[in-house]
Amino acid sequence: MGLTARIRTRDGWAVPHAVVTVTDATGTQVLRAGADEEGLVRDGTALVPGAYTVIVTAMGYAPAASSAIVTATGRADVGQVVLARQGGTELPPPGPWTIDPAHTSVGAVAQHLGISSVHGRFTEFSGRIEISPDDVTKSRVEAVIRAVSVDTGNRTRDDHLRSADFLDVARYPEITYVSTDLTAAGTDRWTVHGELTLHGVVRPVELDLAYLGTGSDPWGGTRAAFRATAELHRNDFALDHNQVVKAGIALIGTTLKVELDVQAVQGDTLPQT
């Protein structure tokens, strides 16, 4: 007897804080039950046979309503109820996520001689994402990059980038980013607002973030994938050294495009692989 239901997100993850309310044909509430850690609702209250309305709510999600018919057994199986994030936006399940450097790329593109691009990356970094369970706009991301790990595929150029002319890694060994909040920019897109510390200078920087989905990995973990981009101006961070060739063309452009392809593992630690 009673009510059973399974509450899930669009990605198939449980919504453990969901609440199910059942009303009869007159609009009177006859049952109210919460989901367990698996997103399952099991309530043994006997219901009078008839038609009912089932409303599922959860903080951060849009409410969902459906009809249910209770038979002579006094039981109703609502089945799986899918909740969408408020505003139609999606994020991974709440809680901590650890960025996996082995499956993450931190890159930047700069214009060279005004006619082509130089691609670089940082090979040593760490980071953490915290998805808020109540208000996704309060989710946070923090990342630390070792400046000395810059790699453009050319040793002479990399040594110059590490020097006092540019990153000055001896004085400023770390590049850090700490978010302040998020705003929705589409069904699976976000703008991350935060502060970037680079070359000893702190500036606000926005990341255009796309959530690509979640899935299981071979080590028993759960992974989430993101892609993010940002545009930086070197002069904002006192990276204003340059050389000029004929016709006044700078060797390196003043604008850098940052490109991030991120994999994060659910939890506070990375799996042992």
N, C-alpha and C positions, 0 to 999 in steps of 0.2 A: 504494500500500500504506500501511498504518498507520491512524491515527486522525485524524478532523477533528471539530471542534465549535465552536459559537459560544456564548459565555457572556454573558448579558445580565441587567440588573436588570428589575424589573417595568415600569419606564418605558421599557425598550428601550435603556438605555445599556450600553456595554461595561464588563466587569469585568476590567481588564487584569492584576490580580494573582491571578487564579484559578488553581488547580492541579487538573489532572485525573489521577485514579489509576484504573487498570484492573486488575481482579483476575479470575482464571479461576475455574472451577467449584470448585476446592479452596480458594479464598480467597487464593491466592498472587498477589502483585503482579507483573504482567508489563509494565507500562508506567506511566510518570509524566511528565507534561509540563505546562508552564506556558502560560498565555494571553499573546498579544502585546498591544500597546497598543490594538488594535481588539477585544480580547476573543476573538480567534480562536486555536484550537489546531490546529496542523498537525504531526503527528509521523509520520515515514516508517518507523517500526519495523514490520516485517512481523509479523502475528499469525497464529497457527495457527487455522484455521477452528473455530468453536464458539461457545458462549455465554459472555458476559462480563458483569461488573458494572462500571459506570462511576460513580465518585464524584467530585463536583466540590465543592471547598472554596475559601473565600476569607475572609480575616479580616473580621469584621463582618457576615458573612452566614451564614445557616443552610445546612448541607451539603445537597446534592441528590444522589440516587442513581437510576440507571436501568439497564435491561438493554440489551445490544447483542449483535447476532449478526454474527460475522465470517464472510464467505463465502470461497469458494475463492480469491478475489482477495487475501485477507489484509488486506482493508480494512474499516473500520467508520466510517460517518458518523453521529455521534450527533445531529446537527442542533442546534437551539437549546436551550440549557439556561437556564432562568430561575432566578436566585437571589433569595431574599427576605432582607431585612435581619434580623439576629438579633432575635428577639422579634416578628417580623412588622411592624416599623416601617420606614418608608421615608423617605429624604431624597434630595436631588439628588446628582449625581455629585460625588466629592470634589474639593477644590481651592478656589481663591478665587472669590467672587462679589461683584459691585459693585452696591449698591443704586441703582436708577434713580429720581432724584427726580421726573422727569417723569411716571412711571407709578406713583408711590407716594403714599399718603395717610397723614399723621400727624395724627390727630385726638383730641379730648378732649370729653367731655360732662359738664356740671355741672348740678346742679339749681338752678332759679331760683325764688325765692319759695315753695319747697316744693310747687309745683304743675306746673311745666313744666321743660323742659331748654334749656340754651344749648349750642350746638355750636360748637366752635372747631377750628382747625387751625394747624399750623406749615408755612410754605411754603418754608423754606430749611433744608436738612439734607443730610447725606451719611452713608454707612455702608458697611460691608464685612462679608461673611460668609465664614467659612473652614470648609468641611466636612472633617472629619478622615477620612483614608482608612482608618485602622485601627480607631479607636474613636469612633463617632459622638457619644458623650457628651462627648467632648473638643472638639467643634466649637465655634466662637466667633462672636460677633457684636459689632461695635462701631458706635456711631452718635453723631453730633454734630449738634445742632439749634441754630440761631441763635434765641435767645429773642426777639429783636426782631421776628421774622417771624410772631408770633402774629396770628391773623386770626379774628375772630368775626363779621365783617360789620357791625360798628358801630365807627366811628372813635373816638368818645368812650370807649367801653368798652375798646377795644384800647389806647388811650393810658394808661388807668388800669391795665390789666394790666401794661403795660411799666414803670410807675412803681415807686417804692420801696415802695408799699403791697403789691405782689405780686411780680412777677418781678425787679424792680430790674435791668433789662437793662444799665444803665450799669456796675454792679458785677459782674454775673454774665451776661456776654454769651452763654455757651454752656450748653446742657443736654447731658449725655453719658450714655451707657449702655454698659457693658462687661459681657459675660456671663462667668460662671465655669465653668458646665457645663450639661448638659442631662440630663433624665430622661424616659424614654418614658412617655406617658400614654394610649397607644392605638395602633392600627395606623398612623395618620397624624397623631398629635397628640403634642406635646412640652410639657414645662415647662422654660422657659429660666430659669435662676437667674443673677442678675447684680446689679450695683450701678448705681444711678441717682444722678447728681450734678445737683441742681436747687437753685437759689437758694443755692448755696454749701454745701449739706448733702448728704452721701452716705448713702444708705439701700439695703438689699437690696430688690430688686423682682423678682417672678416674672412672666414672660410666659406666658400660655396660647397656645401656638403650634399652628396647623394648617398642614400642608404641602399645597398645592393642586395640585402637579404642575409639569411642565416642558414647554417647547415651543420651536420655532424662531421667530425674529422676521424681519421683512422685510429686515433689514440683515445677515443672515448669522450672527447670534448665537444663543445659547441662553439662554432665560429661565426662571427659577423663580418661582413665586408662593406667597406665604404670607399668612396672616391671623393677627394676634395681638391679644390684649386684656390689660389689666392694670387694677388698681384702686389708686388712690393716695389718701392722706389728706393734705390740705393742711397740717395741723398738723405732720405728720412732717417737712415741709420748711420750717418756719417761715413758711409762707404763711397766716398766721393773721389778717390784716386782714379785717374784715367790717363791714358796716353792718346794723343791725337796724331793721326797720319795726315797725308796730303788731303786737301779739300776740306779739312776740319772734321773729318769723320772719326768718331770715337771708336776705339778698339772694342769696348764693351758697352752695350746699351745701358741706359739708366734704369730701365724697368726689368724686373725679374718676374717670371711666371713660375709659381710654385705648384707642383703637381704631386699629390699624395694618393697612393693606392694602399689601403690599410686593411689588414686582417687582425681582428681582436678575438681572443679566446675568453669565453665566459669564466669568471672567477678571478681570484687575486694572484694566481701564479700561472706560469706556462707549463704545459705538459712535458714530461720527460720523454723525448723521442729517440 
